[in-house]
């Protein structure tokens, strides 16, 4: 698959650790957000997932700090995000304006048993690998106006004409709906356009627009500055 979603494994003691207040100095931190959320979700008078999440209004900065590719251990708070809102927290970390109900961008893995020597990482970052013929295909196709393929073909035309990545991305103004469609997870075949997002990892023509497409895919507004550096390109 060209696009491989993020995978998140919570710590196996996340409930107990939240109830105990996490670890260290957590004033005005993402940990306090998680504690507040779980307090609202817990009996008596528990709120629904939707109501508690909307009430929380977690910032993009806190959402980004809530995930780590390091292993959860007894002396840290990694893996503390409750599985029921992990996808929503991850989506919030990608863009400034996100629909609170967005919750399909993350795959859940088995909880990690926590010790002082745990080595299993809590987060496996998302990855994008373009199809081998993406450049030739973008330069040859004649897609219908308004499609995500047309957006990518125009973007690549602007890049070939010498526009920098940020300028070309701003000019195309791809919609969030088209960004979601562009992140095809189906295996590449001659009959589909999976893996068509431009990607050049190194060199003077380096292009990382896939990181912008991922951020745009969860947004409710077209903000050209939204980008998710954590997407691994290959």
N, C-alpha and C positions, 0 to 999 in steps of 0.2 A: 504494500500500500504506500502511495506517495506521502500521505499525511498520516502519521501515527499519533493519536491523542495522548495527552498526559495521563500518567498512571499514579494514583495516590494510595498509599498504604498507611492507615492510621495506626497509632500505637495501641497496643491491646489494653492499656490502662487509661485510655483517654477520659472515660467517665469519672473514674476515681480522681484523676489528676485535676480535672476541671472543678470538681466539688471541693478539692483541697486548695483551690486557688492558684494552680500552676506553680511555677518556681521563680524565685528572684524578685526583682523590683518591676512590677507590671503596671505601674501607674500610667494611664493614658496610652495603653498599648493594644495590639491586636489580641493579646491574651485576655485582657479585660473585656474586649468585645465578645470573645467566645464564652467567657464566664457569664456575661449578661444574657447572651442568647440562650444558653442552656438553662439559666435560672428561669427565664420566661417560658421555656419549653417543659419545665419539670412540674409535676403536680405539687400542691393543688391548683386548680384553675389554669392548667397549662394552655398556652397559646398554640395555634397551629404553626407548622413550619413557615408557611407564607407570611402569617401575621408577625411572628417573631423576627423573621429575616428582614421584612420591610421596616419594622420598628428599629432594628439595629442600625441601619444606614451605615454600614461599614465603609470606610474610605478605601480608595484604590491603594494607597500606601500601606494601610494595615493589611489589606487582602494579600498584597504581594509578600509582605513579611511573614504571613501565616504559613507559608510553604517553604520547605528547604529540602534540597537533595541530599543533605546529610542524614545519618541514621538517628532515630530517636533513642535517647538514653535516659537513665534515671535522673540525671542532673540537667536535662534541658526540656523544652516544651515542644519539640518537633513532633509532628504527627498528632497534634491536639485538636485539629479541626474535626468536628463530628462528621461522620460519613454522610449524613443526610443533607448537609449543606456544602459539602466539599466542592461540588461542581459550581455552585453559585459563588462561593468565595473565589475560586479560580477565575471564573468569568469576570468578576469584579476587578480582579488584578490586571486584566488585559486592556481595559479602556476606561475613559473617564465617565462615560454615560452608558449604563448597562441596564437592560430590563431586569428587574429583580427576580423574575421567574426563569431566567436563563440557567439551565442546569444540565446540559448534555455534552459538555466539553471534556469530561474527565472520566476515566475508568477507575473503578475501585478495586484494590487488591486486598488480599488477606491481611488482617491486622498483624502488626509486628510485635512479638514478645520482647519486652524491654528489659535490658540489663545494662550494667556499666560498660559492657564490651560489645553491645549490639552493633553489627556492621551493615545490616540491610538498610538501604536508603528509603526514606519515606516517599520521596517524589522522583518519578522518572520523567524527565522533561519531554515535551512533545517534539516530534521530529518531522522534517519535510525533505523528501528527495524527489526532484523533478524527473519526469520521463526523459529518456535519453535523447529523444528527437524534439524536445519542446521548442527550441528555437526555430527549426525548420517548419514545424507545424504552425506556430504562431504567425510566421511570415507567409504561409501559404493559404490559411483558411480564410473564408469569407463569411463570417458569422452574421446572424441576424442582429440588427440594431437593438441595443438594450440588454443583450445577453451578457453573462459573465465572460464568455469567450471573447465577445467584442471589446469588453473593457480591457482584458489582458492583451489583446492584439493591438489596441490603441496605445496602451501603456508601453508595450515593447517597441512600437513604432517611434514613440517619443524618445525612448532611451537610445534607440539606434540613430536618431537624429541629433543626439548629443545632449539631451536634457538630463540633469542629475536625477537620481532616484526620487528625492523628496518632491521635486518640481513636477515630474511626470505623474507621480501618484496623486498629487494635489489636482492636477489638470483633469485626470480621469474621473475623480470623485466617485469611485465605485460604491454602490449602495451596500448596506449591511446584508441584504438578502442575496445579492450577487456574490458577496464575499463568502457567505456560507456555502453557496453552491460551488464555488471555486475550490473549496477544501474537500475535494472528492477523496474518499477513503477506499474506493474500489480499486482492485488491481488494474494496472495499465494494460489496455488491449488496443488493437487497431481501430476498434469500433467505438471507443470512448475518448474523452478529453481529460482523463485523470492525469494529474501531475503536470498540468499546463502552466502553472504559476512560474514565472521566471525565477531562476536561482543560479547565481554564479558565486561560489564560495570565496574564491581568492582572486587576486590580480587587480589590474587597473580598471577592469570592467565589472568589478564586484557588484552583485545585486542581491539585496536581502528583502525584497518587497514582500516575500511570503510572511515575514514577521508583521508587516502592516496589514496584510489580508487577514491574518488570524485575529488581530486586535479588532479590526473593522467588523468581523463576523459576529461579534457579540454586542456591538454598540447600537445605540438607538439614534445616534447622530453621526453625521459624516465629519469627523475631526481628523484632518490630515496628519496631526502630530501623534495620534495613537499608534503605538508600536509595542510589540512584545519581544524584547531581546532574548528571552529564554527559549525561543523556538530554535532547536538545533537544526542547522542546515547541512546537507551532505550531497 
